[in-house]
C-alpha cells in the first residue's frame, strides 16, 4: 500500500476464515434484518404515517436495495473484513476510509444494544420483570434500571462469547434462530389478518400527514433501521466462500424476502387495531403494554397464545440480530483500525479467526451507549439509522471510481447501468439522512467532531514520531466537507425532527437531491490515481489474487 500506511494486521493475528456459504451469508443478512424492527416498527410507523406506513415499508425497502447494489459489485470484487470501512480506502485513500469507517462504527456499535433494549422492553410486559425499567412502564420510553443494565451487560457479553468460537459456530447458531424469526412474524401476521378491518385504512385518513409522514416513518419510524441488517453480509464478505456469488445473492435476496415480510406484517397490524384505539387518530394510537406492541395487539384481539409466541420471538429475534450485529461491528472495528484510527491491537484475530479484542471493546462501548440513550428503543434506533446511512455515501462513489481506476479487474458481479444506479443511490442516502431530522443529526455531529479530533491527534503523533511521510490523501477526502456540511445545513433549515422549518419537507428534499447530484461527480473526480488504487488492492492480503 502507500508508503507508511499501517494497514496490515498485528503480527499475532490469524487470517480470517472463509467458512460461510451463500445460504449462511443470506441468513446472516436476514438474521440482521429480522430483529427488533418488526416488533416495534409497525406501531411507530403507523403513528407517524397512518395506514400509509405500508408505502413507507415498500419505498424504504426499495431505497435500501438501491443503496446496497453498489456494494454488491465492489464487495464481490474486493471481499474484505469490515467492508463498509475498508472499501472506500481502495478508491479514495486512508482519510476517506478512516472517516467513513468511524461514522459507520458510531452507528454500528449501537446495533446490539438496540436489540438488547428491545428484548428487555418486551420481557418487561410481564409483571415479574418490570424491575428491568425504572418508571413509567407501558410508555415504551422508560429507562433501564440498574438491574436492567446488569442484564443488558450479561446479554452483550453472551454475544461476545458465542462469536469468540468462530464463524462456523456463529453460522450454526444463527441459521436456526433466523428460521424461527421468519416463521413467527408470518404466523403472527396470519393471525392478525383474521381480525382485519378494511375501515382502518380509510376512516382516519390513509395518509394523515401526507408524504411528510411517509418520509418520517422511513427514517425515524423503524423502517430503514429494520432493513439496515443487510450490511452484516457486506462486513463478513471476507469470511465468505465464493464471495463473487455469495455476496450479491445475500444482499439482494435478504432484502427482497424481508421487504415482503415487513409489508405483510404492517398490513395485518393496521387492519387489526381495535377501532376504539383510533378515536384520537393514528398519531395518538396507544396499546396496553406499549413496551411490546405486536404482542399487546394480539392480546387485545383475544389471541393470548399467539401473543405468548411473539413474546418468545421477542427474545429469539433480538438475540439473533444482536449476535449478528456483534460479529459485524467487530469486523468494522478491525477495518477502522487498519485505516489507522483505532489502535493496532484491535486488528488481532484469535486462533479461531475471530477479532476478539474488537468484540470486547465494542461490548464495553455498547453498554455505555445504553446508559447514554435512556429513553427507549426509538431514540437509540434513530441515532443508529442516521449514522449508518450517512456512511453509505461512500459505496456509490467507490463503485464508479473503481470502474475508472481498475477497469480491467475481473468483476464477478457487474452492476448494469452502474453510474445511474450509483448517482441514484447517493441521492437516496442524502434523502434518508435529511428525513432523519435535525435533532438526530446534531447528536451524530458530536462523535463526528470527536473523530476529527482523534484524526488530528493521529496526524500530530505521526509528525512527533518522525512519520510525516505518511500520506493521508487529504485532497481525495475534500469532497466530504461540502457533502456533510451541506446535509447538516439543509437539515437545520428543514422541517424534519426539530429543524428551523425554513424549508418545507418537499423543498428540503429537492435541495438535498440537488446537493447529492452536484457532489457526486466531484467525489468521483477526487479519486486516487490509478496506480495508488492498484497498490492498495494488490498489497491487501485478504483479497484473492486475480
N, C-alpha and C positions, 0 to 999 in steps of 0.2 A: 504494500500500500504506500501512500505518500510518505515521504521521509518524516520520521519522528512520530508517526501515528501509532499510538499504543492500543491497537485493536485486537491483538491476539490474546488468548486465554492465559491465565496464570499457569505456571509450569506444572502444578499438581492437578490440573483439570483433565478429566477424562473427556473424550469426544462424546457428543450426544448420540444416542442410539436411534437408528431408523427402524422403528418397530410397529408403526401404526399404518394400517391399510386404509383403503378407500372407505369401507364401511365404518371402521373405527374412527377415522377423522371426521366423517359425516356425523357420527354420533357425538363426537366432541363438540361440533358446531351446534347441533340440535340440543345437546345437553346444556350448552351455554345459553341458548336462546330460550328454551322452555324452563325457566326458573321461576322467579317470583313475579315476573311480568304478567302472566295470565291470572295470577291470584289477586292482583291489585289493579292492573291496568284497566279492565272493563269498567270498574267503578269510577276511577279518576278520569278516564277518557269520556265517560258518559256525563260526568258533572261539568266538564269543560265544553264538550261539543254536542251533548244530547245524542239522539239516535244517529247523527252524522258521524259519530265515533267509528262506525263501520267504514266510512270513507277514509277516516284517518288511518285505520289499520291497513287498508288496501294501498293508499297513497304512500304511507310510511314504509311499507314493505317494498314497494317499487323503488322508492328513493334510496333505501339502504342497499337493495340489489344493484342499483346503478352505481352507487359509491363503491360496492365491493368488486365490480367487474374489472377495474384496472388492476386491483391486487391479484386477481386470478391469473393474469398473464405474467406479472412481474414475479410473484411468489413461486409460480411453477418453474420459471426460468432460473430464479435465484433463491432456492429454498434454504433459508437460514433461520436459526433460532431467534425469536423476538422480531419477526419480520417488520412490524409496524415501525419499530425504532431503528432498524438496520437498513431497510431498503432505500430510504432517501439518501443515505450516505453514498451509495454507489453512483447516484446521478448528480448530487449536489454537495457532497463532501461532509466533513465531520460536524460542522456547526449546525447545518440543517438536520442531520441525523440526530445530533445531540438534543437540539431544541424540540423537534417533533417527538422524539422518544420521551423526553421529560414531560411534555404536555400530555402525551398518551398515558404515561405512568401515573400522573396525579389523578387521572380518571380510573385507570385500571385498579389501582390499589384500594379503591372504594368498592370494587365489584363483589368480592367475597363478603365484606361487611354488610353490603346491601342484602345479600341472600340470608345472612345470619339474622339481620334485623327482621326480614320478612317472616322467617321461620318462627322467631320468638313472638312476633305480633300475633300470628295465627294461634300458636300454642296458648298464648295468654288469654284467649277467649274462654278457656277452661278455668273455672274459679280456682282450682288448685295451683295454677301457675300465674295468677295475677300479680304475684310478688316480683315478677320479672320486670315490671314497669312501676314507676313512682306514683303516678297520679293520672287522673282523667281517663281511666280505662273506658274504651268504647269510642274514643275520639279518632283513633287512627293516627295520632300525632303526639303520643306521650313518650317521655324519655325513659331509657333503661335505668333500672335501679342498680345499686352496687352488685346485688346478686345476679341481675341480668347481664351486667358487664362481665362478671366472672364466667357465667355460662357461655357468653359470646366468645370469650378468650379460649375456653376449652374447645369449642367448635372450630375456631380458626386454627388452633394447634392441631386438631384432628385432621384438617385438610392437609396440613404440612406433613404429618406423619404418613398418611396414605400416599401422598405424592413422593415422599422420600424413597419409596420402594421401587420407583422406576415406572416408565411409561407402559410397560406390559401389564403390571398390576393395575395401574391407573385405568387403562382401557377396559380391563376385565370388570372393574368395579363400575365404571361409568356406563357401559353399554346396557346392562340390565336396569340400572337406575333410569336411563333415558327411555327405555321401553315403557316402564311404569309411568314416567312423566308424560308420555304421549297418550297412553291409554286413558288415564284418569280425566284429563280435560275433555277428551272425546265423549266419554261416558257421562260426565257432568253436563256437558252441553246437550247431549241427547235427552237427559232427564229434564233439564230446564225447558227444552223445546216442547215438552208435553204440557207446559203451563203457558205456552206462547200466546200473547195478546197483541194482535196487529195494531190495536189502537194506541199502544205505547209509542209507536213510530210517528204518530200524527197529532195526537191530542194536545201535546205541549210544544209542538213545533218540531220538525225534523232536524233543523239546524238552528237552535235558538240564538246563537251568536254568530251565525253565518260562517264565512270562510275563516274568520279570525279564530273562532272556536275550534275548527278543524286543525288549523295550523298549530294552535297552542296545545291541543291534545297530542299531536305528533311529537312535539318537543318536550312537553312537561307532563303529559298525562300517562307516561309509561310506555308509549308506543315505540318510539325509537330505542329507548333503553332496552325494551324486550328483544328487539332484533339485533342489538349490538353483540350478542353472544357469538355471531358468525366469526368474529375476529379471532376467536381462540384457535380455529383451524389454521388461520394465517400464521399465528405466533408459534404453532407447533409444526409448521411445514418442514422445519429442519429435522424432524424426527419421523417423517412420513416415508413409507415405501413408495416408490414410483411417483414422486411428487408431481410430475408432469400430468398425471391423470388424477391423482388423489386430491390435489388442492382445488382445481377448478370444480370437480364434482362435488366436493364437500361444501364449498362456498355457495354454489347455486342451488343444489338440491336441498340443503338445510333451510335456506331462506324461502324457497317455494313451499316446502312442507309446513313451515311454521306460519307463513302468511295465511295459508288455508285454515290452519288450526285456530289462529287468533281471530280470524273473521267469523268463523262459526261460533266460537265462544262468545264474542261480543254480541252477535245477533241474538243468541239464546239468552244472554244476560238482560239485554234491553227488553226483550219480549216477555220475560218472566217477572220483572219488577212489579210488585203489587201496586195497583193504581193509587191507593191511599198514600204511598210513599212519594208520589209525584205531585201532591197537592200544591206544593210551593215551587214546582218546576224542577228541571233536571239539575240546575246549579245548586239546589238545596237538597238534593237526594241524600237521605240518610237511611242506614240499615242498622238494625240492632246488632251490635257486635262488629263495629266498623273496622276492628283490627283484622277481621277475616271476612271480607265482603262476599266472596263466592260461597263459602260455607254458610254465611249468615243468610244469604238469599235462598239457598236450598232449604235451610231450616225454616225460613219464613213461609215457604210454599209447602211445608209439611214433609219434606224429604230428609228426615233426620239421618237415616242410614247413609244416604249419599253425601250428606254434609260431613259425616264422620270419615268417609272415604277421602273427601277433599282435604280434610284435616291431616290425614295420613300423607297425602301427596304434598301438603304444605310443609311436611318435614322432608320427604324424599326429594322433592323438586329443588328447593333451595340448597339441600345438601349436595345434590349432584351438580347444580350450577356453581355452587361455591367451590367444589372440588376442581371443576374445570377452570374457574376464574383464578384460583390459586396457582395452578400449573401454568397458565398463560401469563399471569403477571410476573412470575419468576423468570420466564423466558424473556419478557420485555426488559426486566431489570438487568439481565445479562447484556442485552443489546445496548442499553443506556450506559452500562459500564464500558463496553467495548468502544462506544463512541467517545468515551473519555470523561463523562460527567460523574458517574459513580466510582467509588474506589475499585481497584482491580480485583480485590478479594471477592467481590460479588460475582465475578465470572466463573469461579471454580465449580466444576461439576464433580459430584461424588463418584465412587467406583461403579455405581449403578447408572451413571449418566444423567444425574439429576442435579440441577442448580440449588443445592440445599441451603447454601448461605443466603441466596436471594430469597428463598422461601421463608427463612427465619426472619430476615429483615422486613419483608412485606407483612408478616404476621404481626409484628410489633407496630408497624405504621398503621395497619388496618384497624387494630384495636384503638389506636389513638383517634382515627377517623370516626369511629363510633362514638367516642366521647365528645368530639367536636360537633358532629351533626346529631343533635339530641332530639330533634322533633319529628322523627319517624321516617318511614320508607320514602315518601315522595320528595322530601327535602334533599336527602343524600343522592337519590337517583337523578335528580335534575342536574346536580353538580357533575355526576358521573357522565351523563349524556353530553353535556356541553363540552367537557374536556376531551372526551374520546372522539367525538365527531369533529372537533376543531383539529385534532391531529390527523384526521383522514385526508386533509387537504393535500398532503404530500403524495398520496397514491397516484392520482391522475397526472400530476406534474412529472413524477418519476417515470410513469409509463411512456409518455411522449418523449421525454428527454432521452431515455434509454433507446428508443427507436432511432434517434439520431446518433447516439454515442456508440451503440453496439448493433449496427444494422444487420450484421452477418451472423450474430449469435443465434444458435438454434432456440426457437421458441416452441416448446411442446404444446402450449395453448396460445393461439394468436387471436387477439380480440378484433373482430371486424369493426371497421369504421372507428378506429381507436381514438383519433383526435376528437371527433364529435362526441363520443362517449365520455372521453376524459374531461372535456370542457363542461359537458352536462353534469358530470359527477362533481366537478369543482363548484359549480353553481349550487347544486343540491347541498353540499357541505355548508356553504355560506348561508343558505336559507334556513337550514335546521338550526345552525348556531344563532341566527337572528331571532328565530321564533322561540329559542330557549329563554330569551329575555335578559334585560339588563341586570336584574338582581342576581342572576346566576353568573353572568359574565364578570361582574365586579368581584365576586368571590373567587372565580378562577384567576383573575388578574393577580391576586396575592401570591399564590405559588408560582405563577409565571414570572413575576418580578423576583421571587426568591431564586428561581432557576437562573435568571440573568445575573444575579449577584454571584451565584455559585460559579457560573461560567467566567465572570470577571476575575474571581479568585483563582480559578484554574489557570487563566492566562498569566496572571501575576506570578503564580507559583512556578510556572514553566520558565518565565523570564528569570526569576530568582535562582532557579537551578541551572541556568545557562542553556535552557532548551527553547530559546526564542526561535530556533529554526523550524519548530513545528508549524506546519501550515494549517491554519484554522479556516481557510477558504471563506473569508468574510464576504467577498464580493458575491459568491454564489448564494449566500444566505440573505442578501439585502432585500429580496422581494418579500420576505416575511414581515418587514417593518410596515410598509403601506397596507399589506393584507390584514395583519392583525389590528393595526391602528384603525383602519377603515371599518372593520367589523365592529370593533368596540365603540367607535364614534356613532355609527349608524344605530347600534343597539341603544346607546344612551339617548339618542334623539327619537327613537322609535316608540311604539305603543305596546310592546310586549314586556311583561314582567318587570314593571317599575320604571320603564323608560319615560322620558320627558313628554312624550306624546306629540312632539312637533311633526313627526312623520306618521301618517296613517298606516295601518297594517299593510295595505296594498302598496302604498308608495315606498314604505320601508323595504318591502320585499323586492320591489323593482330596482331600487337603488342598490340593494345587496347583490342582485343578479348582475347589474351593470358593473359593479366593482369587481366581481369574480371574472367576468368576461375580459375586463381590462387588465387584471393582474396576471391571468393565466399565461398569455404569451410572454410576458416579462419574466415570469418564473422559469419557463422552458428555456428562454434565451440565456438566462444566467446559469445554465448548467455547467458542469465541469468540462474541461477539454476532453476530447475523446480518449486520449492516451491516459489521462488520470483516472477516468471511469474504468477503463480496461484494467488498469493496475489494481484498483480496489477489488475488482471482481476476481482477477487471477490469483491474488495473494490471500484470498479468504479460503481457509482450509475446509470450511463446511460445504462449499459449493462444488457439486460434482464437475469433473473435468469435461470439456467438450468431447 
